[in-house]
Amino acid sequence: MNNIKVIDIAKEGVLLPPPKGTCQQCAVNHDPEQPHNQQSLYWQYNFYNQHGRFPTWADAMAHCTDEIKAFWIEELGKHGIIVDVEQDENNQEVDK
């Protein structure tokens, strides 16, 4: 009989390093001032490993300037994606 071990990839999986020349947090080649690729599986699992939850668009753009955030929030809204950003007790942006 085959012994197959099923693992929870989010909790037990190991990520290989992203390719050189790409963002080391989301594994996508983007301007550092722009949001991480929220759809990147590398970003999702890397973030999950650090925070114990999957990221939102607000998380992907937390490091961006207010102007860049406003642009992305408006553009995502045109596609029906609502980004709700607010501050937590540590002045960190969170998605509610």
C-alpha distances in whole Angstrom, upper triangle without the diagonal:
4,6,9,13,15,19,22,24,27,27,24,25,27,30,31,35,37,39,42,45,43,43,41,40,39,39,41,45,47,51,50,53,51,48,44,42,41,38,37,33,34,37,35,32,35,37,34,33,37,38,35,36,36,39,42,45,47,45,45,48,49,50,53,56,58,59,56,54,57,56,52,53,55,53,50,52,53,49,49,47,49,49,50,51,53,53,52,53,53,54,51,50,48,47,47
4,6,10,12,16,19,20,24,24,21,21,23,26,27,31,33,35,38,41,39,40,37,37,36,35,38,41,44,47,46,49,47,44,40,38,37,35,33,30,30,33,31,29,31,33,31,30,34,35,32,33,33,36,39,41,44,41,41,45,46,47,49,53,54,55,52,50,53,53,49,49,52,50,47,49,50,46,46,44,46,46,47,48,50,50,49,50,50,51,48,47,45,44,44
4,6,10,13,16,18,21,21,18,19,21,24,25,29,31,33,37,40,38,38,35,35,34,33,36,40,42,45,45,47,45,42,39,37,35,33,32,28,28,31,29,26,29,31,28,27,31,32,29,30,30,34,37,39,41,39,39,43,43,45,47,51,52,54,50,48,51,51,47,48,50,49,45,47,49,45,45,43,44,44,45,46,47,47,46,47,47,48,45,45,42,41,42
4,6,10,13,15,18,18,15,16,18,21,23,26,28,31,34,37,34,34,32,31,30,30,33,36,39,42,41,44,42,39,35,33,32,30,28,24,25,28,26,23,25,28,25,24,28,29,26,27,27,30,33,36,38,35,35,39,40,41,43,47,49,50,47,45,48,47,44,44,47,45,41,44,45,41,41,39,41,40,42,42,44,44,43,45,44,45,42,41,39,38,39
4,6,10,12,15,14,12,13,15,18,21,24,26,29,32,35,33,32,30,29,28,28,31,35,37,40,39,41,39,36,33,31,30,28,26,22,23,25,23,20,23,25,22,21,24,25,23,24,24,27,30,33,35,33,33,36,37,38,41,44,46,47,44,42,45,45,41,42,44,43,40,42,43,40,39,37,38,38,39,39,41,41,39,41,40,42,39,38,36,35,36
4,7,9,12,12,10,11,14,17,20,23,25,28,31,33,31,30,28,27,26,26,29,32,34,37,37,39,37,33,30,28,26,25,23,20,20,23,20,17,20,22,19,18,22,23,20,21,21,24,27,30,32,30,30,34,34,36,38,42,43,44,41,39,42,42,38,38,41,39,36,38,40,36,36,34,35,34,35,36,38,38,36,38,38,39,36,35,32,32,32
4,6,9,8,6,8,11,14,17,20,22,25,28,31,28,27,25,23,23,23,26,30,32,35,33,35,34,30,27,26,24,22,21,17,18,20,17,14,17,18,15,15,18,19,16,17,18,21,24,27,29,26,27,30,31,32,35,38,40,41,38,36,39,39,35,36,39,37,34,36,38,35,34,31,33,32,33,33,34,35,33,35,34,36,32,32,29,29,30
4,5,5,6,7,11,13,17,20,21,24,27,29,26,25,23,21,20,21,24,28,29,32,31,33,31,27,24,23,21,20,18,15,15,17,14,11,14,15,12,12,16,16,13,14,14,17,21,24,25,23,23,27,27,29,32,35,36,38,35,33,36,36,32,32,35,34,31,33,35,32,31,28,29,28,29,29,31,31,29,31,31,32,29,28,26,25,26
4,5,5,4,8,10,13,16,17,21,24,26,23,22,20,18,17,18,21,24,26,29,28,30,28,25,21,20,18,17,15,11,12,14,12,9,11,13,11,10,14,15,13,13,13,16,19,22,24,21,21,25,25,27,29,33,34,36,33,31,34,34,30,30,33,32,29,31,33,30,29,27,28,27,28,28,30,30,29,31,30,31,28,27,25,24,25
4,6,6,9,10,14,16,17,21,23,25,22,20,18,16,15,17,20,23,24,27,26,27,25,22,19,18,16,15,14,11,11,12,9,6,9,10,7,7,11,11,9,9,9,13,16,19,20,18,18,22,22,24,26,30,31,33,30,28,31,31,27,27,31,30,26,29,31,28,27,24,25,24,25,25,26,26,25,27,26,27,24,23,21,20,22
4,6,9,11,15,17,19,22,25,27,24,22,20,18,18,19,22,26,27,29,28,29,28,25,21,21,19,19,17,14,14,14,12,9,11,12,8,7,11,11,9,10,12,15,18,21,23,20,20,24,24,25,28,32,33,35,32,30,33,34,30,30,34,33,29,32,34,31,30,27,28,26,27,27,28,27,26,27,26,28,25,24,22,22,23
4,7,10,13,16,18,22,24,27,24,23,20,19,19,20,23,26,28,31,29,31,30,27,23,23,21,21,19,15,14,16,14,11,12,14,11,9,13,14,12,14,15,18,21,24,26,22,23,27,26,27,30,34,36,37,35,33,36,36,33,33,36,35,32,34,37,34,33,30,31,29,30,30,31,31,29,31,29,31,28,28,26,26,27
4,7,10,13,15,18,21,24,21,20,18,16,16,16,20,23,25,28,27,29,27,25,21,20,19,18,16,12,11,14,12,9,10,13,11,9,13,15,13,15,14,17,21,23,25,22,21,25,25,26,29,33,34,36,33,31,34,34,31,32,35,33,30,33,35,32,32,29,30,29,30,29,31,31,30,31,30,31,28,27,26,25,27
4,7,10,12,15,18,21,19,18,15,14,15,15,18,21,23,26,25,27,26,24,20,20,19,19,16,13,10,13,13,9,9,13,12,9,13,15,15,16,16,18,21,23,25,22,21,24,25,25,28,31,34,35,32,31,34,34,31,32,35,33,31,34,35,33,33,30,31,29,31,30,31,31,30,32,30,31,27,27,26,26,29
4,6,8,12,15,17,15,14,12,11,11,11,14,18,20,22,21,24,23,21,17,16,17,16,13,10,7,10,11,8,8,11,11,10,12,15,15,16,15,16,20,21,23,20,19,22,22,22,25,29,31,32,29,28,31,31,28,29,32,31,28,31,33,30,31,28,29,27,29,28,30,30,29,31,29,30,26,26,25,25,28
4,6,9,12,15,13,13,11,12,12,10,14,16,19,22,21,24,23,21,18,17,18,18,14,12,9,12,14,11,10,14,15,13,15,18,19,20,18,19,22,23,25,22,20,23,24,24,26,30,32,33,30,29,33,32,29,31,34,32,30,33,34,32,33,30,31,30,31,31,32,32,32,34,31,32,28,28,27,28,31
4,7,9,11,10,10,8,9,10,8,12,14,17,19,18,21,21,19,16,16,18,17,14,13,9,11,14,12,10,14,15,14,15,18,19,20,19,19,22,22,24,21,19,21,22,21,23,27,30,31,27,27,31,30,27,29,32,30,29,32,34,31,33,30,31,29,30,29,31,31,31,32,30,30,27,27,26,27,30
4,7,9,7,8,6,8,8,5,8,10,13,16,15,19,18,17,13,13,15,15,11,11,8,10,13,12,11,14,16,15,16,19,20,20,18,18,20,20,22,19,17,19,21,20,21,25,28,28,25,25,28,27,24,27,29,27,26,29,31,29,30,27,29,27,29,28,30,30,30,32,30,30,26,26,26,26,29
4,6,6,8,8,11,10,7,9,9,13,15,15,19,18,18,15,15,17,17,13,14,11,13,16,16,14,17,20,19,20,23,24,24,22,21,23,23,25,22,19,21,23,21,23,26,29,29,25,26,30,28,25,28,31,28,27,31,32,30,32,29,31,29,31,30,33,33,33,35,33,32,29,28,29,29,32
4,6,8,8,12,12,9,10,9,12,14,14,18,18,18,16,16,19,19,16,17,14,15,19,19,16,19,22,21,21,24,26,26,24,23,25,24,26,23,20,22,23,21,22,25,28,28,25,26,30,28,26,29,31,29,28,32,33,31,33,31,32,30,32,31,33,33,34,36,33,32,29,29,29,30,34
4,7,8,12,12,9,9,7,9,11,11,15,15,16,14,15,18,19,16,18,15,15,19,20,17,20,23,22,22,25,27,27,24,23,24,23,24,22,19,20,21,19,20,23,26,25,22,24,27,25,23,27,29,26,26,30,31,29,32,29,31,28,31,29,32,32,33,35,32,31,28,27,28,29,33
4,6,9,8,5,5,4,7,10,10,13,13,13,11,11,15,15,12,14,11,12,15,16,14,16,19,19,19,22,24,23,21,19,20,19,21,18,15,17,19,17,17,21,24,23,20,21,24,23,20,23,26,24,23,27,28,26,28,25,27,25,27,26,29,29,30,32,30,28,25,24,25,26,29
4,5,6,5,5,6,7,9,8,11,11,10,8,9,12,14,11,13,10,10,13,14,12,13,17,17,16,18,21,20,18,16,17,16,18,15,12,13,15,13,14,18,21,21,18,18,22,21,18,21,24,22,21,25,26,25,26,24,25,22,24,23,25,25,26,28,26,25,21,21,22,22,26
4,6,6,8,9,11,12,10,14,14,13,10,12,14,15,12,13,9,9,13,13,10,12,15,14,14,16,19,19,17,16,18,18,18,15,13,15,16,14,16,20,23,23,20,20,24,23,21,23,26,25,24,27,29,27,28,25,26,24,25,24,26,25,26,28,25,24,21,21,22,23,26
4,6,8,10,11,12,10,13,12,11,8,9,11,12,10,11,8,6,9,10,7,8,12,12,11,13,16,15,14,12,14,14,15,12,10,12,13,12,14,18,20,22,18,18,22,21,19,21,24,23,21,24,26,25,26,22,23,20,22,20,22,22,22,25,22,22,18,18,18,19,22
4,6,9,9,12,11,13,12,10,6,6,8,9,6,8,6,4,8,9,8,9,12,13,13,15,16,15,13,11,13,13,14,12,9,12,13,13,15,18,21,21,18,17,21,20,17,19,22,20,19,22,24,22,23,20,21,19,21,20,23,23,24,26,24,23,20,19,18,19,22
4,7,9,12,12,15,13,12,9,8,11,11,7,9,6,7,10,11,10,12,15,15,16,18,19,19,16,15,16,16,18,16,13,15,17,16,17,21,23,24,20,20,24,22,19,22,24,22,21,25,26,24,25,22,24,22,25,24,26,27,27,30,28,27,23,22,22,22,26
4,6,10,10,13,11,10,8,7,10,10,8,10,9,9,12,14,13,14,17,18,18,20,22,20,17,16,17,15,17,16,12,14,17,16,16,19,22,22,18,18,21,20,17,20,22,20,19,22,23,21,23,21,23,21,24,23,26,27,28,31,29,27,24,22,23,22,26
4,7,9,12,10,11,9,9,13,13,11,14,13,12,16,17,16,17,20,21,21,23,25,24,21,19,19,17,19,18,14,15,18,16,16,19,22,21,17,19,21,19,17,21,22,20,20,23,24,23,25,23,24,23,25,25,27,28,30,32,30,28,25,24,25,24,28
4,6,8,7,8,8,8,12,13,12,15,14,13,16,18,17,17,21,22,21,23,25,23,20,18,18,15,17,16,12,12,15,13,13,15,18,17,13,15,18,16,14,18,19,17,17,21,21,21,23,21,22,20,23,22,25,26,27,30,28,26,23,21,22,22,26
4,5,5,8,9,11,14,16,15,19,17,15,19,21,19,19,23,24,22,24,26,25,22,19,19,16,17,16,13,12,14,12,11,13,16,15,12,14,17,15,14,17,19,17,18,22,22,22,24,22,23,21,23,22,24,25,27,29,27,25,22,21,22,23,26
4,5,8,8,11,14,17,15,18,16,14,17,19,17,17,21,21,20,21,24,23,21,18,18,16,16,14,11,10,12,9,9,11,15,14,12,13,17,16,14,18,20,19,19,22,24,23,25,22,23,20,22,20,22,22,24,26,24,22,19,18,20,21,25
4,7,9,12,14,17,17,20,19,16,19,21,19,18,22,23,21,22,25,24,21,18,17,15,14,14,11,9,10,8,6,8,11,11,8,10,13,12,12,15,17,16,17,20,22,22,24,21,21,18,20,18,20,20,22,25,22,20,18,16,19,20,23
4,7,9,11,14,14,18,17,14,17,19,18,17,20,22,21,21,24,22,19,16,15,12,12,12,9,7,10,8,6,9,11,11,7,9,12,10,9,12,14,13,14,17,18,18,20,17,18,15,18,16,19,20,22,25,23,20,18,16,18,18,21
4,6,8,11,12,15,14,11,13,16,15,14,17,19,18,18,20,18,16,12,11,8,9,9,5,4,8,7,7,10,12,12,8,8,12,11,8,11,14,13,12,15,17,17,18,15,15,13,15,14,17,18,20,23,21,19,16,14,15,15,18
4,6,9,8,11,10,7,10,13,12,11,14,16,15,16,18,16,13,10,10,9,10,8,5,6,9,9,10,13,15,16,12,12,15,14,11,14,16,15,14,17,19,18,19,16,17,14,17,16,18,19,21,24,22,20,17,15,15,15,19
4,5,5,9,9,7,9,12,12,12,14,17,17,17,18,16,13,10,10,9,11,10,7,9,12,13,13,16,18,18,14,13,16,15,12,14,16,14,13,16,18,16,17,14,16,14,17,17,20,21,23,26,25,23,20,17,17,16,19
4,6,8,9,7,7,11,11,10,12,15,15,15,16,13,10,7,7,6,9,8,6,9,12,13,14,17,18,18,15,14,16,16,12,13,16,14,12,15,17,15,15,12,13,12,15,15,18,20,21,24,23,22,18,16,15,13,16
4,6,9,8,7,11,12,12,13,16,17,17,17,15,11,9,9,9,13,12,10,13,15,17,17,20,21,22,18,17,19,18,14,15,18,16,13,16,17,14,15,13,15,14,17,18,21,23,24,27,26,25,22,19,18,16,19
4,5,5,6,9,10,11,12,14,16,16,17,15,11,10,12,11,15,13,10,14,16,17,18,21,23,23,19,18,21,20,17,18,21,18,16,19,21,18,19,16,18,17,20,20,23,25,25,28,27,26,22,20,19,18,21
4,5,5,6,8,10,10,12,14,15,15,13,10,11,13,14,16,14,13,16,18,19,20,24,26,26,23,22,24,23,20,21,24,22,19,22,23,21,21,18,20,19,22,22,25,26,26,29,28,27,23,22,20,19,22
4,6,5,6,8,10,11,12,14,15,14,11,11,14,15,17,14,12,16,17,18,19,23,25,26,23,22,25,24,21,22,25,23,21,24,26,23,24,21,22,21,23,23,25,26,26,28,26,26,23,21,20,20,23
4,6,5,6,8,10,11,12,13,12,9,8,11,11,13,10,9,12,14,14,16,20,22,23,19,18,21,21,18,19,22,21,18,21,23,21,22,18,20,18,19,19,21,22,22,25,23,23,19,18,17,16,20
4,6,5,6,9,10,10,11,9,6,6,9,11,13,10,10,13,14,16,18,22,23,24,21,19,22,22,19,19,22,21,18,21,23,21,21,17,18,17,18,18,20,21,21,24,23,23,19,17,16,15,18
4,5,5,6,9,10,9,9,7,9,12,14,16,13,13,16,17,18,21,24,26,27,24,23,26,26,22,23,26,25,22,25,27,24,24,21,22,20,21,21,23,23,23,25,24,24,21,20,18,18,20
4,5,5,7,9,10,10,9,9,13,15,16,12,12,15,15,16,19,22,24,26,23,22,25,25,22,23,26,25,23,26,28,26,26,22,23,21,22,21,22,22,22,24,22,22,19,18,17,18,21
4,5,5,6,8,7,6,6,10,12,13,9,9,13,13,14,17,20,22,24,21,19,22,23,20,20,24,23,21,23,26,24,24,20,20,18,18,17,19,19,18,20,19,19,15,15,14,14,17
4,5,5,5,5,5,7,11,14,14,11,12,16,15,17,20,23,25,27,24,22,25,26,22,22,26,25,22,25,27,25,24,21,21,19,19,19,20,20,19,21,20,21,17,17,15,15,17
4,6,6,8,9,11,14,17,17,14,15,18,17,19,22,25,27,29,26,24,28,28,25,26,29,29,26,28,31,29,28,25,25,22,23,22,23,22,21,22,21,22,19,19,17,18,20
4,6,8,10,10,14,16,16,12,14,16,15,16,19,23,24,27,24,23,26,27,24,24,28,28,25,28,30,29,28,24,24,21,21,20,20,19,18,19,17,19,15,16,15,16,19
4,6,8,9,12,15,14,11,13,16,14,16,19,22,23,26,24,21,25,26,23,23,26,27,24,26,29,27,26,22,22,19,19,17,17,17,15,16,15,17,13,14,12,13,15
4,7,9,13,16,16,13,15,18,17,19,22,25,26,29,26,24,27,28,25,24,28,28,25,27,30,28,26,23,22,20,20,19,19,19,17,19,18,20,16,16,14,15,16
4,6,9,13,13,11,13,16,15,18,21,24,24,27,24,21,24,25,22,21,25,25,22,23,26,24,23,19,19,17,17,16,17,18,16,18,18,19,16,15,12,12,13
4,7,10,11,9,11,14,14,17,19,22,23,25,22,19,22,23,19,19,22,22,18,20,23,21,20,16,16,15,15,16,17,18,17,20,20,20,16,15,12,11,13
4,7,8,6,7,10,11,13,15,18,19,21,18,16,18,19,16,15,19,19,16,18,21,19,18,14,14,12,13,13,15,16,16,19,18,18,14,12,10,9,12
4,5,5,6,9,10,13,14,17,17,19,16,13,15,16,13,12,16,15,12,14,17,15,14,11,10,8,9,10,12,14,15,19,18,17,14,11,9,7,10
4,5,5,6,8,11,12,14,14,15,13,10,12,13,9,9,12,12,9,11,14,13,13,9,9,6,9,9,12,15,16,20,19,18,14,11,10,8,11
4,5,5,6,9,10,12,12,14,12,8,11,13,10,9,13,13,11,13,16,16,15,11,10,6,7,6,9,11,13,16,16,14,11,7,7,6,9
4,5,5,8,10,13,14,16,13,11,14,15,12,12,16,16,14,16,19,18,18,14,13,10,10,9,11,12,13,16,15,13,10,8,7,7,11
4,6,8,9,12,13,15,12,10,13,14,10,11,15,14,13,15,18,17,17,14,13,11,12,11,14,15,16,19,18,16,13,11,11,10,14
4,5,5,9,10,11,8,6,10,11,8,9,13,13,12,14,17,17,17,14,13,10,12,10,12,13,16,19,17,15,12,9,10,11,14
4,6,8,9,12,10,8,12,13,11,12,15,16,15,17,20,20,20,16,15,11,12,9,10,11,12,15,13,11,8,6,8,10,13
4,7,9,12,10,9,13,14,13,14,17,18,17,19,22,22,23,19,18,15,15,12,14,13,15,17,15,13,10,9,12,14,17
4,7,8,6,6,10,11,10,12,14,15,15,17,20,20,21,18,17,14,15,12,14,14,17,19,17,15,12,11,13,15,18
4,5,5,6,9,10,11,12,14,16,16,18,20,22,22,20,18,15,16,13,14,15,18,20,18,15,13,12,15,16,20
4,6,5,6,9,10,10,12,14,15,16,18,20,21,18,16,13,14,11,12,13,17,19,18,14,13,12,14,15,18
4,5,5,6,9,10,11,12,14,15,17,19,20,18,17,14,15,14,16,17,20,23,22,18,17,15,17,18,21
4,5,5,6,9,10,11,12,14,16,17,18,16,16,13,15,13,16,17,20,23,22,19,17,15,17,17,20
4,5,5,6,8,10,10,12,14,16,16,14,12,10,11,10,12,14,17,20,19,16,14,11,13,13,16
4,6,5,6,9,10,10,13,15,15,13,12,10,11,11,13,15,19,22,22,18,17,14,15,15,17
4,6,5,6,9,10,11,13,15,13,13,11,14,13,17,19,22,25,25,21,20,17,18,17,19
4,5,5,6,8,10,11,12,10,10,9,12,12,15,18,21,24,24,21,18,15,16,15,17
4,6,5,6,9,10,10,8,7,6,9,9,13,16,19,23,22,20,17,14,14,12,15
4,6,5,7,9,10,9,9,9,11,13,16,19,22,26,26,23,21,17,18,16,18
4,5,5,7,9,9,10,10,14,15,19,22,25,28,28,25,23,19,19,17,19
4,5,5,7,5,7,8,11,13,17,20,23,27,26,24,21,18,17,15,17
4,5,5,5,6,8,11,13,17,20,23,27,27,24,22,19,18,15,16
4,6,7,9,11,14,17,20,24,27,30,31,28,26,22,21,19,20
4,6,9,11,15,17,21,24,27,31,31,28,26,22,21,18,19
4,6,10,13,16,19,23,25,29,29,27,25,21,19,16,17
4,6,10,13,16,20,22,26,26,24,21,18,16,13,14
4,6,10,13,17,19,23,23,21,19,15,13,10,11
4,6,10,13,16,19,20,18,15,11,10,7,9
4,7,10,13,16,17,15,13,10,8,5,6
4,7,10,13,14,12,10,6,6,5,7
4,7,10,11,9,8,5,5,6,7
4,7,8,5,5,4,6,9,10
4,5,5,5,6,6,9,10
4,6,7,9,10,13,13
4,5,9,10,14,15
4,7,9,13,14
4,6,10,12
4,7,10
4,6
4
